[in-house]
Amino acid sequence: MVVKNIVRKNLIARIRPFYEITDLVKVLIGIRRSGKSVILQQIAAAKV
């Protein structure tokens, strides 16, 4: 079984302005199993 991740470009674009602010702790919140970890992995992959 192959699992494809959905790239949420709109959500990542809303989060992007906060990348460079280092004196704040960023927290993604949401309901269970909504893809929060996947979004963090996509952000980390985009930063490389």
C-alpha positions, 0 to 999 in steps of 0.5 A: 500500500502506497501512502501519498501525503497531501502538500498543503501549500496554502497552510505552509504559506500561512506559516512561512512568515513565522520561520525566521522569528526565533524568539517565539515557540511555534505550536501547531494545534489541531484535532487528532490525526489531522496531519500536524506531524506531516506538515512539520515534516514538509516544512523541514523538507522545504527548509533543506 
